[in-house]
Amino acid sequence: MANSIYSSQQLFQPCLSNKHCVPKKTNLLCFASSQLNPARSEVSFCTGTLLIPHPNKVERGGEDAFFVSNFKGGVIAVADGVSGWAEQNVDPSLFSKELMANASSLVGDLEVNYDPQILIRKAHAATGSKGSATAIVAMLERNGTMKVASVGDCGLRVIRKGQIIFSTTPQEHYFDCPYQLSSELVGQTYLDAVVSSVELVEGDTIVMGSDGLFDNVFDGEIVSTLAAYSDVVEAGFRCSFLEEISGDEANRWKA
């Protein structure tokens, strides 16, 4: 059984390109809600999640979305909503929430064939809400192979025995302008996704989140936090605390 800390947090603002640009995101700190998924297969995720919306967005529950499924070895995913859409009177959470809802319902689809890139394609095609989001999906096979597909700067780390053995690479047009799925024709598609796979062993920990986590909490801090907490939910709370402190410091520096 592979341990997993799954987090949906963001701090920076994406746009599509110099020529075609969607609204930028404002600062947002968020995790997914605490829960544990039971093991149903030979190799599976034991998942802890945590969601803490930005104080200004508590009333609508934040603008990001995620889902966790115990289908086969387990599926975890994060969509990072673009809050700048609010400037056009569009609820930034609608696109990311619908995208994740569609992905969750399509996990067992025969055409998806347990392929994270195809899951992104079908979920994106089924999403009718106006907006955009970066996204990452990880699927664990019963044999321990984890397949990952991501568009933009949501990220994932695999930690084994105190060392990061696998890390995704963010996609950016330029600084603070990551790739993203969008309701607009100028956005990216599943064909732009970075696809990778990694062989997991029992005891590995997977940390997944949007860019706010990895922009504000260094990899070394994540590793040391995992070493101090055996429970994935407790570790997630601690990472959230570190990220909130880093985010506040960044805001003061920008001011």
Secondary structure, 3 states (H helix, E strand, C coil): CEEEEEECCECCCCCCCCCCCCCCCCCECCCCCCCCCCCCCCCCEEEEEECCCCHHHHHHCCCCEEEEECCCCCEEEEEEECHHHHHHCCCCHHHHHHHHHHHHHHCCCCCCCCCHHHHHHHHHHHCCCCCEEEEEEEEECCCCEEEEEEECCCEEEEEECCEEEEECCCCEEECCEECCEECCCCCECHHHCEEEEEECCCCCEEEEECHHHHHHCCHHHHHHHHHHCCCHHHHHHHHHHHHHHHHHHHHHHHC
